[in-house]
């Protein structure tokens, strides 16, 4: 059989305005060294951004191999292409800059399983776009990391966290002391792969009860489909860590979200409880990759990332929901008011 013709990312022209964000990814967040091998994964929708990242890898002088998904397999992916899996087995670092499609989570889980097993530094840039490259990826991640560490110190020994918003959020998370808090501030280490742009800390909760109003965005492929939810938010009622009811004036969103969160026996279970710490973001933009880092509380239903948090259960799905302008209390101490941290120096 003839070998497929692979796209040469290094020959693709890109907007030079992408370069500051690409530099941040390669040098500040991943801190790639000349002797380290890199696997760069992209698709046709994001290949211009990947080209800007490839240019920074060339400047570092490290060996790398770039893959465009459409060169290897039909979309949506049913699994991780073997060419990528094989290359990752010999790499120190991987970068995933792709616009995801419906039902591709399985392929991404196969990829992060390799990352976790080999303890690679991995930048997860799902649905990265021009706006994110020009905004979130230009953040001062050292500043974001310093605040993230401060929030970690406050919540790591906490018993409960309460979140409220003017839009109607009113919930309390009882925390499980056996579950770990993880920091993904944009400075990526071998201990935990991270989304870029970074800026959050998260755990798997013991139990969440109350109401979450997602007037920001929802995750996975529903994000591209519905965008900013400020005008038609999604209301989610939770009892004993499970969804009991969802409501939205947008009935298609309501049905899609309900179906997604009832894919398997744990799809409706709160798997992630997170605090966004990227204080350089000024507003929700309708893109989950950046918006989940917006200061506030976001939660996700499904997979609890047990290999990192210590949670003992599993789900094959994972979908985040994001709200705006949070008030947050940790064991009765208020640390955020209307989306502004009260603990910065």
N, C-alpha and C positions, 0 to 999 in steps of 0.2 A: 504493500500500500504506500502511496505517495505521502510524504510528510506534509502536514498543513503549513501554509505560509503564515508565519507569525508576524504581527505588527512590531515594527521597531519604534519603541516609545521615544528613543533618543532623537528621532528624526521629525517628531511632531512639534510644530510651532505652538507656543502658548503665550498667553497674556503676561507680560512682565510684572503686572501687579500681583500675580500669584507668588512671586519669588519670596517676599518676606514671610508669608505663611509656610511655604515649602522649606525655607531655611529653618524656621522655628521647629517644624516637624522633625527634620533630620538632625539638627545640631542641638537644640534646646531640649526637646521632648525625648528623643530617642538616643541622643548623644552617640551617634554612630562613629566608630573608629575605622581607620583605613584598612585594618586587617580583618574586619568583620564582613561576612557575606550576608547579602540582603535579598529577600524575595519580595518583589513589588507586584501587587495584584490589582488590576483595574478592569474597566469595561469601556465600551465605546462612548458611553455617556460622560465618563469622568477621565478619559485618557489625556485631555489637555492638562488637567490638574496633575495627573500622574507624571506627565512629561516634565512639569516644573519640579516635581520631587526628584525625578531621575537626574535632572541637571544638577541638583544639590548633591546627590550621591556621587556624581562624576567629580564634582569639586572636592569632595572628601577623599576620593581616590579608592573607594572600596569596591570589591566585586559585587555585582548584582545581576539578577535576571528578572525581567519584567514580562508579565503575562496579561493579555487581554482576554477576558472570559469568552467572548464570542468567537475567538480563534480556536477555542478548545472544545466547546460544548454548546448545545442549544440552550436558550433561556426560556423560562426560568430553570435554574439548575436543579437537578434531582440529587446531586451529590457533588463533592469537591473533585474537580478534574484531577486525574492521577498525576499529570505532569506537574501540577502545582504542589500536590502532596509530596511527591518525590523530591522536588527542589527544596521544600521547607525542611526536609530531614537533614539537609546539609547547611542550613542557614542559621545565623545568630539572631537575625532580626527579620520581621515581616511587616509589610504595610499593605492594608486592604482599603483601597479607595474606589468604591463601587456604588452605583445606584441600585439598590436591591429591588427584586421583583417578588410577586406573590409566591408564598410557599417555598422560599429559598433558605429558611432558617436552618434546616437540616444540614445544608452544605456549609454554612457558617459555623455550626457546631462541630462539624468534622474538622474544620480548619483550626478552631480554637482548642480542640482536643490535642492536636499536634503541638500547638503553642504551649499549652499547660504541661504536657508530658515532657517536652524538651526544655521548658523554662526559657522560652524565647522572649525577647522584648518585641511587643507587637502593637502597632498603631492601627486601631479600628476606626476607619473614616467612612462609615456607612452614610450614603446619600450626601457626601460632600459636594458642595456647589460653589459658585462664584462668590455669593454673598458671605458664606462661611469662611472662605479663604481670605476675604478682605476684612472680615470682622473678627470672629472668634479665634481664627488661627493666628491673628496678630497680637493676641493677648500677651501680657507679661506673665508667663507661666510660673516664674519664680515667686512673684507676688501672690498668685493664686495658690501656689503650693504652701506658702507661709500661712495664709488664712485657713486652708484646708487642715493643716496640722493643728491649728488652734481649735477648730471645731471638733476635730478628732479627740483632743484632750478632754473636752467638755462632755461629749456623748459616750465615750468609751466605757464609763462606769455608770451610765444613767439607767434608771429603771423604766422611765416612760417619756415619750415625746408627744406633744400635742400641737396640731396644726389647725389654723383657722384662716379664712379669707372672707372678704366682703361678698364674694360671689357665692358663698355657701359652704365652703369646706369647714368641717368640724369633726375631727377624728383624733383618736389617741392610739398610739402604738405602744403596747407593752413589749419591752425588749427582752430577749433571751440572752442571759449572760454567757451561755455556751457558744453563741454565734459571734464571729469576728466582724469588726468594722474594717472596711477596705478603703484606702485613699487612692483615687485616680484623678490627680490634680493636673495632669498634663506632663508631669515628669515620670516617664515610664521606666520601670525596672523589670528584672527577671521574675519578681515575686507576683506581679499581676499585670496582665496586658491591659491597655487602656484605650478608651475612645479619645479621638482628637476631633475638635478641640476638647481639652480636659477641663475639669473643675467640678468634682463631686466627691462625696464620701458616702458609702452605702453599707448596709448590712441586710440580713434577712430577719424580719421581725418575729417576735414570739407570737403576738396576736394584734391585729388592727381591727378597731370597731369605729363606726361612724360613717360620715359622708365625705366623699371626695368629689369636688366639682372641677373637671378638666376644662378650664377656659383658656388653655394654652394649646397643647397638641396631644395627640395620641401617637404611639410608635409604630414600628415595623412598616409594612406597605400601606397601612391606613393613613400614615402621615402624608404621603404624597397625594393620596386620594382626597383627603379632607382639609389639610392645611391648618391654618389658624382657626381655633374654635371660639374665639372671643364672642362672636355674635350668636353662635349656637352651641353652647357648651354641652358637655356630656356629664351627667350626674350619676355617680356610682355609690350605691349603699353597700356597706360591708358589715358583716357580723361574724365574729370568731374567725377572722382572717379569710372569709370567703365572700364573694359577690352574692348579694341577695336580690339586687334590682339595678337596672340601668335605665336612664331616661334621657332623651334629647328631642328637641323639636325637629332635628334632622333624623328622621326615622331610618334612613339608609345607614347612617353612622351607628345609630342605636343597634340595629340588627347585625351589622358587620362586627361590631365590638362584642356583642353577646355571643355570636357564633365563634369568633376567635377565642374568646375566653372560656369556651366549652368544648374545646378540641379534645382534651384528654382529662383524666380525673383530677389533675392539679392545675389546669389552665386558669381556673377562677380563683386560685389561692394567691394571696399577697406573698410574692417571693422576694421582692426587693423593696427596701425602704431607704430613701436617699435624700441627701441635702445638697443642693447645687451651690457651688462656691466660686463660680467664675464671676467675680465682681466687676469685670471689665465689660460684661454684656449689658446692654441698656434696655433691651426689650425682647419679647418673644417674636420670632420671625416665621414660625410655621414649619420649622425643620427640626426634627427630634434630636439629631446629632448635636446641634448647638443648644437647643432649647432646654434639654434636660440638665444642662449645666447652669442655667439661669438661677440666680439665688432664690431659694424656696425649697419646698418638699416635693419630690416626685416619687411615685411608687410604681412598681411593675407587677403584673400578674403573671404567674407561671414560674419558669426556671429560677431557682434561688441562687444560682452560681455556687452550689454547695461545696465545690472543690476549693473555693476561697472563703466563703462565709462559715462553713461548717454545717450548714443545714443538711439533714439526712434524707430529704425527699427530692423528687425530680419531676420536671415537666418538659415536654418537647416544644413548648411555646414560651414566649416571653414578650410582653407588650407594656411599654411605659405610658403613663399619663402625667401631664404637666399642668400645673395651675399657676396663677399670677398673684403677686403682692401678698405674700404670706406673713402672718404672725406666728412665731414658733416659740414654744416653751419647752425647756428640758428640765425635768423634775421640778417644775414650777418657776424656773428662772427663764425670763424672756431673753432670747438671743437674736430675734429678728422682729422688726416691726414694718409692716407694709412693704416687705421685700428688701429691707435694708438691715444689714447685720449691725448689731449693737455691741459687738465685741472687737471691732477693729481698733487699732491704736490711733 
